[in-house]
């Protein structure tokens, strides 16, 4: 039987930080059994936790050891923000995550925006230093959604993610006028274009059918079932499947390879940050048109991805799959025609006046 694949390092580090912050005691055996960490790898991971600011204490007995947090020093101080006790735990873990996630992945900014979303949810008052950056924050978050009145919903769902517990919610889909009752395990909280989403694993699912649920569409307070626990392997599979999609896209059976060609003007911007963990980009020879080509493997619906591609205008072309290229070309041609007709019609109306 094939051995279960270990989760990415940033995910494992955050899970270890969560366990330690809850007072859980770790050992080499547990790190090997649950996280597939060999002894030397476990030592490196624990060292990374210490460097991130977690006061991990080691108590050795021969070749065995116990790892815990020094409770006297395990205090997470959030500066310049008024944080009520009920919010401290969730925000502390997000702050720890910001230190643990590799900088080159470009996700620390996402964690920072998640923290800002949590602050907005809870109606907290930012102190002078944060107010001084208000204009920049407004620009950065001008696409953020309004979560007024959803503070407690967010808090319950975050705790359910951390504890692996099943929830029952009333959810109103974008296509429905009424809400329906759903049961699922929240596997993660995601941030996409200023919106918060919950990665929902239906009861009995193996993780491959996980779907994103928009936080603003959860109506009323979720009910938590503390008797049911999400299996670690199912959670890993759900997160892996979610990462293979573009944003909070819906699942779809087959995976496809997509190749894009960006022009020379767009190439530096594309190279400046990673757009997807499955994306590979390389500069293209000048003799063959210059710019760069990006290839990525995506599963799930591609509506959001195609919208992103269209936002680049003439700076990008879809090389494959052919049906996607034809679909985007038709949409852009239709949009160009509507622009011309609308402008001509407006000009005639102005002249008539």
N, C-alpha and C positions, 0 to 999 in steps of 0.2 A: 504493500500500500504506500502511495507517495506521501512524503512528509508534508505537513501543512506549511505553506510559505509564511515566513515572518513578515509582520507588518513593517511599513516604512519607519525609519528611525524616529522621525518627529512625532508620529502617532504613538509609538511605544513610550517615548519620553514623557509625553503628556499623560498617558495612562498611568505611568509610574508616579508622576507628580500628584495626580488625583488620589491614588491609593495612599501615598505617604501622607498627604494633607488630611486624609480622613483617619489617620492614626493606625493604618494597616502596617504590619510588620512584614518585611520581605526577606527572602533567603535566596541563596544560589539555586536551591532546588526549585523554588517557586518561579524564579526568573527563567529557569530552563524549561519547566513544564508548561507554563502559561504564555511565556513570551518568546520561547525558542532562543534564548540567549545563552551562548557558551560562557564559561567563567570569565575569560579575558574580555569578551564583548560586554558582559554585565558590568565589569569593573569600569570600562570606558563610559558606559551609559550613566553609571552612578557618579562618575567624576563630572560628566556634563551637567547633571542635576545640581551638583554642588556649585559649579561655575555659574549657573543661572541664578544662584541666590538661595537655593534650598539647603538648609542646615542638616544634611544627611549624616547620621551618626552610625558608625560601624562597631559592632561588638563581636569580636572573634573568639572562637573556641576551636583551636586546632585549624583544620581546613574548612570548617563551617563558619558561618557568620550570620548575624542578624542586622538588618538595616531599618532604621526608623528615623523620624524627624526629632530634632531637639525641640521639645515643646516650648522651652523658654525663649528660643530664638526664632521659632517658626511662626512669625507674625508678618503678615503681608501689609505693608504700609502703602496706601494709595495717596499720593501727595496732591494737594490743591483741589481735591474733590470731596464734597460732603457725601459720605457713604453710610447709609443706615446698616445696622447689623445684619438685616435680612438679605442685603445685597452683597455683603463682603465676601462670602464664600465664592459665589459665581464670578465676581469681578477679579478676585485674587487668582483664580485658576486661569482666567484669560490673560492676566498680567504675566503669570508664569509661562503660559504658552508663548507669549510674545518674545520671551527670552530664549525659549527652547527651539523655536522654529528657525531653520537656517535662513539667514538674511538673503541669500541669492535667489531664493524661491519667490521673493516678493510677497510673502504672506504676512509679514509683521504689520504691514500697512493695513491688511485686511483685518487682523486681530484688533488693531487700534480703532478701526472703524466699527468693529463689533462692540468694543467697549463703549464707544460714543453712542451707538444705538441703544445699548443697555442703559446708559445714563439718561438718554432721551426718554426711554420707556418709563423709567422710574421717576421722572420729573425732578431729577437731582439738580442742584444749583452748582454750576461750575464756578471755581474761584477765579481771581483776577487774571492769572496767567492764561487760563483757557479762554476767558472772555477777550483777552488781547488778540487771540487768533480767530475771533469769531468770523471775520470776513472770509478767511481762508477755509474755515470749516464749512461755511455756507456754500462756497464754490465747490468744495470737494464732495459735499453731500447734497447737492441740489437735486439729485434724483432719489433721495431717501424717502421711504414711505412713512406715512403717519401712523404711529402705534399708540396713539392716545387711548388710555384705558386698558391696554394689553399688558401692563407691567406684571401682574400676578400670573397671567397665562404664561408669559415668558419665563418667569421664575420657576413655575411648576415643571415646564418642559425641560429647562436646563437641568434641574435636579433629576428628572426622569432619565435624561441622557447619562448623567454621571452615575446613577444607581442601576441603570439597565432595566428599568421597570416599565411595564405596559401601561398605556393610558387609553381612556375612552374619551373622545371629543365629538363635538358637533362641528361639522366642517361644511362650508358652502363653497362648492367648486365654481370656477369662473363661468362655466356653462349652465349652472343651475341657479334657480331663483330661491330655492329653499335649501336648508342645511340637512345633512344626513349624519347619522351616528357612525363613527369609525373607531375601530380598535387597532392599535399598532404599538410597536416598540420604537421610541425615538432613538435612532442610532447616532445622530449628530445634529448640530445646529450649523446651518450654512448661511453665508452672506453673498448676495448677488445683486449688483447694481443698487446698493442701498436698501435692499429688502432682506428680511430674515426668513429663513426656511427651515423646516424640520424634516430630516430624512426619516421617513416612516417605513418600518418593516412590518408588514401585516403578520398577525399571529399565524404560526404554522409555515411561514415562508422561509426559504433557505438563504435569503438575503439578495438574491438576484432580481426579485420583484420590487425592491425598495423604490419608493417614489418620494419626491419632495412635496411638502405641504406648506403653503404660504401662511405665515403667522397671522397676518391680518384677517385671514378667512376662518380662523378658529373662533367659534362663537361660544361664549360662556366659559366656565372654568373646567379644565380637563379633570377627569377622575382617574386617580392613580391606583393601580392594582399592585400592591406590594408583595403579592404571593408569586407573581410571574417575573422571571428574569430572562433577559436577552442573552443567549449564548455568545461567548466571545468569538467563536468561529463565524457565526452568522453576522455579527456586527462587522467583522473584518471583511467579509464578502460583500456586504451592503456598501461599505465605504469604498471598496475597490471598484465596484460596479458604478457608483456615483461619480468617481473620479474619471471613469472612462467616457462620461457624457460631457456635454458642454453646458455649464450652468445647471439650473434645476430642470433639465430636460426630462421628458417621460421616457421610460424604458422602451427599448425596441430590440427585437431578437438578434439581428445580425450586426456584426461590427463591420465598418467600412473604412478604407484608406482614402483620405482626402489630400490632394496636392494643390497648393496655391502658388502663384508667382506674383511677388510684390515688385513694383517698380523701384528704381534707384532712390527716388525721393522718400519713399516709405521705409526702405530697408533699415536705416539707422534706428527709427522708432520701433520697428518690429524687433530688432535685435536687443533693444534696451531693456526688455523685460520678458519673462516667460509667459506665454499666453495659455498654455496647457501643458501638464506634465507629460503628455504623450506626444507633444509637438517637437519636431526636429527641423531646424532651419539651417541653411547653408547659403553663403554668398554665391551668386551665379556669375560665370565668366562674362566679361564685357562683349566678347565675340558672339555670345549667344543671347544678348539682350540685357545683360547686367542685372542688377537688383538681387533678389534672393528668392529661394524656393522653400516652402514650408510643407512638410508632410506630417499628418497626424492620424491616429486611429481613434475613431469615435464610435460608440454605440449609443443607442437612444435616438429620439427624434432630433432632427437637425434644424428645426425652425429658428431657434435662437442663434445657432451658429451661422445660418445663412443671413440673418439680420445683421450680425456682426460683420460678415464679409461685405454686404452691401454698403455698410457705413464707410468703407474705404474708397468707394466710388471707382474711378478709373485706375486707381493705384494698384489694383489687384485683379487677377484673373484666376478662375477656377479651371484647373487642368483636368482634374478627375474628381468625382465621377461625372460622366458626360451629362446625365440627367439633372444633376445639381447645377451645372453650368448653364444648361438650357433654361432651367427654372428661374435662375437669378437674372439671366439676360432678358427674359420675357418680362419680369417684374420691373426692371430698370427701364426698359423700352416703354412700358405702359406708363410708368411714372413720368418719364420725359414728355410723353405726349400730353398727359394731363397738365403738366406745368405750362407747356406752350399754349394749350387751349385756354387755360385759366387766365394767363397773362393777356392773351389777345382779347378775350371777352371783357376783362377789366378795363383794358384800354378803350374798347368801343363804348363801354358804359360811361367812362370819364369824358370822352369826347362828346357823347350825347348830352351830358349835363352842361 
